[in-house]
Amino acid sequence: MYRVWSFVANYSLLLISGAVIALIWANTDPHSYHDFVEFVIADDFFIGHAHLDEHGHVHRTLTLHYLVNDVLMALFFAIAAKEVWEAVILRNGSLRGKKAATPLVATAGGMIGPVLIYLGLAAILGSETYNAVFRGWAIPTATDIAFSYLVGRIVFGAGHPAVRFLLLLAIADDAAGLIILAVFYPSGELAPEWLLLSFGVSLGVYVLFNWLPRRMDRHNQMRPNSTWMRKVLSFWPYVMGGALSWYGFQEAGLHPALGLLPIIPAIPHADRAFGMFSQAETHLHDLLNTMEHALKHPVEIVLFFFGLCNAGVEFSSIGAPTWLVLAGLIIGKPFGILLFGWLAAAPMRLGLPAGMRMVDLFVIGCVAAIGFTVSLFIASVAFDGGAVQEAAKMGALFSFAGAGISILAGRLTRVQRQDL
C-alpha cells in the first residue's frame, strides 16, 4: 500500500486536489469561481483567445484558462508524446513488434466501442440531443494513463502481465488521442501554412544541434562536438524551438496545447526506454529524459491548475451529455477492448501475454474506462462554454466510477493478483 500511495503522491495528488477544490468552489460560489477561471491576464496580446474586433482584426485575450489549457498543458502533452515517441521509435519500444499487436488492436476497440455507444444512445434520445452532443464523440475515447495504471496495480498486482498490457494500451490510446485533437478539434480557422514554422523549426534544431554534431563526431570516440552542445547549449535550442513551434500551432488554428509535439523527435534521446513509471528511467541521462525529469514537478503544478480550472462543474448541470460520456466509457470501453482483444488473440492468432486470460481483457477495459484528465481536456475543446460542456465534463469526472467497477470485476472474474 505504501508503493500505491507513493505513486498517487508522485503523479496524481495535485491533480485530484485541484479537481476537488474546483468542485467545491463551483458549487458554493459559482460566480467567483468563473471570474477566477476567466481572469484576464493581458488584453490585446500576441497569444490568447482570438476574436475579431470591430475593424476585422484578430484580437487576442490571454486569460488564466487559456494560459493553463493552451500554454502550460503543452508541457503535459509533450511528456505524453515523449513516451509515445520512445515506444514507437526505439528498438525495444513497447509499441513495436508482435508484443504490441494485441494491445494495439484492443486499443482500437477501446476507442470505437465508446464512440458507438455515445453516438448510438444520442441518436436514440432524438435528433435534438444528437445535434447538441455530436461534437463530443471523442470524449469517452480517452484513457487517463496515471489513474488507470494505479487502479490496474490495485486490481492485478504490480507483477501481473495485464498491467503492462494496460500500459501499452493507454500509451497507444494517448497517441490516437493526440491525433484526434489535432485533426478534429482545431482551435480556430485553419491556416496550415503556419505549420511550416513548427516543422521547419523542429527540423532545423534537429539538424543543427543533434544530427550535425553527431555527424562531425562519427570517427571520434571523445565526441567533442556533441559534448560541447550538451554542456554549453544544453536544452536551450529546443526550448526556443518549442516556443516557435507552439506559436505556429496557435496561428495555424490547431490546438496549441499540441504545439510542442513536433520538437520531441528532434531532441537527443537514449537508445532504450524502461517504461513510463519505471524507476530505471531516472538513471537515463540523455537530454530528452533529463528534460522530462526537470519537467516532472512543474507539470504536477500545471495539472493542479488544470483540475482547478476545468473540474469546477455545478452538480445542477448533470444532463444527457453526462450519461452519454459515462456510458461510452463504462460500457463502450470494456466491451470494445474485450471484443477487439479477442479478435486479435484468437481469430488473428496474435495471442495474449503469458499469464493473461481472455476475461482479463474485460477487466482491463473497466480500468481503461477512467478518462478523467484527457476526457476533461477534450470536453473543454469539443464544446463552447455552457450547459453541454459542463454536463460532458461531469461525465468525465464520474468516470472515476471505473475504479470501483474494476475492483468488483476483478473479484467476480477471480483475478489472481501478482505482486512483485
N, C-alpha and C positions, 0 to 999 in steps of 0.2 A: 504493500500500500504506500510505503514511503516513495518508491520509484514512481508510482502513479501520480502522487501529489506533486513530486518534483517536476514531472512532465507538465502538469497543469500550470504550475507556477512559472515554468520557463516559457511556455508557448501560448497560454490562453487566459491567464488570470486577469490581466489588464483589460483584455477584450470583453470578458464576461462582466467585469466591474463597470466598464463604460456602458454596456448594454443595460445592465440593471439600473444604474443611475438614470439613464435616459428614460427608461420605462416609468420609473417612479416620478421623475420630474415632469414628463409629458402628461401624466395622469393626475398630477396635483396642481400644476400651474402651467398649462399648455402654452399660454401667450408668452411668458418669459422664456420658455424653452425654445419656441420657434424664433423668437427675437434673437436668442443666443446663436442658434444654428445659422441664421441668415445675416448675422452681424457683418456689416460692410467694412472690410479692411482697407480697400482702396477703390476709388471710383475712377472711371475713365483710365483704366490701367492697360498694360500690354498683355496680361493674362486674366482670365476670369470668364464668367458667364457672358455670352455675346448676345447683343440685341442691336437692332438698327435704331439710330436716333432720328430726329425729325428731318435731318438732312440726308438720310440714307446711308450714313457712315456707320461702320461697326463700332459699337460702344461696349467695352468690357468692364465688368464689375467683379472685383475679387472679394468673395465672401468667405467666411470661415468654412462653410460647407464645401465650396469649390476647392479651397486650399487643402482640405482633408481628402475629399473623394477624388479629385482630379490631379492634384500635385503630389501630396505625400503618399497616397496609396500606390503611386507608381513604384515606390520602393518595395512594397509588399509584392506586387506583381512581378517585379524584377527578380526577387528571390524565388518565386514560384517558377518563373521562366528559366532560372539557372538550374533548378532541379530537373525540369523537363529537358533542357538542352543537354545536360550531362547524361540523362537516362537514354537519350537518343544517339548522341554522337560518340560517347566513349566506348572503347572496345568491350568493356564489361558492363555497359549501360543496361539498366534494368528493363528498358523497353526495346531491347534488341534481341533478335533470335527467337527460337521456338518457345523459350521460357516465358516470353511476354505475349505469345499469341492468344492464349485463352483469356488472360486478363483484358487484352485489347478488345477482343470480341465481346466479352462481358460488359466492358465499358460502353460499347455501342448500345447494348440492350439497356444499360442503366441510364441512357440519355433518350433513346427512342421511347421506352416504356413511359416515363414521366410525361413526355410531350403528348403521347396518345391519350393518356388518362386526363391530362389537363384540358386539352382541346376537345376531347370527346365529351367530357362532363359539361364543359362550357357550352357545347352545341346542344346538349340535352336541355340545358337551362334556358335556351332560347337565343334568338339572333341578337337581341339587345345586349344580353350578358356576353355573348361570344364576341361581339364587336368591341365591347368595352375592355375585355381582358385579353384579347388575342395577342397583343404585343408582349405579354408576359410569359409566352410559351417556354422560354429558356430558363425561367427562374427555378423550376424544380429539377433541372438537369444537373445542378451543381452539387458537388460533394465537398464538405469542409474537411480538408486533409487533417488538420491538427485534432479536431474533436473526434473525427472518425477513427483516427489512429488510437487515440486514448480509449474510446469505447471498445474498439477491436481488441486491445490488450486486456481489457477487463473481461470481455466475453470469452476470448480464445486463450488468453495467456500469451506472454511475450514470445514464447518459442514455437507457437503453432504456425504452420505454413500458411494458414488463412490470413494471418496478419500481414505477411509480405505480399500475398495476393491482393489484399485490400489496399495496401500502399501503392502497388503498381497501378491498380485500377484508379485510385484517387489522383495520381500524378497524370495518367492519361486523360482523366476527366478534366483536370485543370488545363491541360494543353488544348483540348477541344473547347473548353470554356473561353479561353483567350481568343481563339479563332472566332467563336460565335460573337463575342463582344466587339471584335474588330469589324466583322462583316455585317452583322445585323443591327448593331446599335451605334451608329455614328452619332457624334455629339452635335452635328450641325450640317450645313450644306457641304457636300464633298468637294474638295479642291485637291485631287490626288497629286498634282504637280509638287505640292509641298513635301510629299513623301521622298522626293529626290533629295531634299535636305537631310531627312532622317537616315536614309540608307546610304547616301553619299558620305555623310559624316562618319557613319559606322564603318564603312569600307575604308575611309581614309585613315582613321585611327588604327584599324587593324593592320593595314599595310605599313604605315609609318612607325608604329610603336610596338608591334607584335611580330608580324611576318618579316619585315626588313632586318631588324636586329638579329633574329634567329638565322636568317639567310646569311648575314655577314659573319656569324659565328659558327657556321656549319663545319669548319675544319679546325676549330679551336675549342678544346675542351674547357678552357677557362671562361668562355662565353663573356668576354668583356663588354660587348655592346648591350646584350640582354641584361647583364648585371647593372650596367650604368642606368639603363632605362628604368629598371626596377627600383634602384636605390635613390636616384635623383628625381625622376619624374613621377615615379610611383603610380598612383591611381588617377592623378590629375587630368591627363589627356582623356581618360574615359569618363570622368565626371563632366568635363566641359562638353565632350561629345554627346553624353547622355542628355545634358541640358538642351543642346541644339536639337537632338532627336525628339525630345519631349515637345519642344516648341513646334517642330514640323508636324507632329501628330495633331496638336491643337489647331494649327492653321489648316491642316488637311481635312478637318471635320471628323476625324476618328477620335475615339475616346482617349484623351491624353494620359489617362492612368496606365495605358499600354505603351506609352511613349519611350520607355527605356528598353523595350524588348529587342529592338534591332542592335543595341550596343552590347548585349550579353555575349553573343558569339565572337565578338571582337576582342574580348578580354582573355589574356593568357590563363589557361586552366590546366589542372592536373590531368594525367593520363588515366586516372581511375577515380571512382567515387564509391563511398561506402554506404550511402543512403541518407535520406533527409534527416532522420533522427538518430543517426549513429554517432556515438561518442568519438569514433575514429575520425570523423570529419574534422574534429577540432585540431587534429595533427597534420592536416594538409595545409601547406603554406604557399601554394600558388596564389597569384594575385586575385583570381576570381573567388576562391574560398576565403582569402583574407578580407576581401571587401564584404563578403556575406557575413563573416563573423563580426566585422565592425558595425554592420547594419542591424544586427540582431536586436539590441536593446532599443535603438531608435524606432525600429519597426514595431516593437511591442507598444511603445508610446503612441505611435501612429494608430495602431489597432484599438487602443483605448479611446482615442478621439473618434475613430471610425464608428465604434459602437455607440459612443455618446451622441454623435451627430446623425446617426441613421436608425437606431433602435428605439427612438422616442416616439412610440406609436400609442395612441389612445385606445383603450380597450373597446370603446364605443365604435371604433372603426371596423371591427370584425364584420366581415361580409362574405359574399360569394368568392371573391378572389382569394381570401384566406383559406377556405376549404379546398379550392381548386389547387393551390400551390401545395397544401399539405397532402392532399390525395395523390398528386403527382409524385411527391417524394415518398410517402409512406406506402403507397400501393404500387406505383409505377416502377420505382427503383428495385424493390426486392424481386418482383415477378419478371421484370425486364432482364435483370442480371442473372436470375435463375434460368430463364429460357435461353438466352443467348450463350450463357456459360455452358449449359447442357449441349447446345448445338455445337459449340467449339470442342467440348471434351469428348462427346460421343460420336455423332454423325461425321464431324470433321476430323475425328481421331487425333485431336491435339492433346487430349488428356488433361488431368489435373495434377498439381504438385503432390508428391508422395505424402501421405498422411492426411489428405483432404478428402472429404466425402462430397457427393453431389449436393446433399442437403445443406452443406456448409455455404454453398453459393447463396441460398436464400437468406441465411443469417448475415452474410456479408452485405447483401442488398439492404437489409434492415439497418445495418451500421452506416452504409453509404447514404442512407436517406437523410442524414443530418446535413442540411445545406448551409445553414446559418451564414457565415461570412460572405461567401461568394453569392449566395442567393439574395442576401440583403443588397449587395452591390448591384446585381443585375436588376433587382426591383427598382432601385433608385434611378437607373438609366432607362429602364423599359417604359416607365410611365412618368408623366409630368406630376409634380406635387399635387396631392389631392386625395380624395377618398379611395380611389382604386389603388394608388400606390401605397397608401397607409395599410389597406387591407391585405395587399400582397406581402408587405413587409411582415405583418403579423403572422402570415403563413410560414415565412422563413424562420421567424423566431420559434413558432410552435414545432418546427421540425426537430427540436430537442427531444420531442417525444420518441424519436427514433432510438435514443439511448435506452429508454425503458423497454421498448418493444424488442430491441436487440437482445437485451439480457434475458427477457422472457422467452424469446425464440431460441436462444442458446440452450436454455434449460429444457424446453419442450423437445428439442431435437437431440438432446443429450450430448452436447458438445463436451469433449474431453479437453479440459484446459491443459496446456503445455507451457509451463513456466521455464525460464532459462535456468 
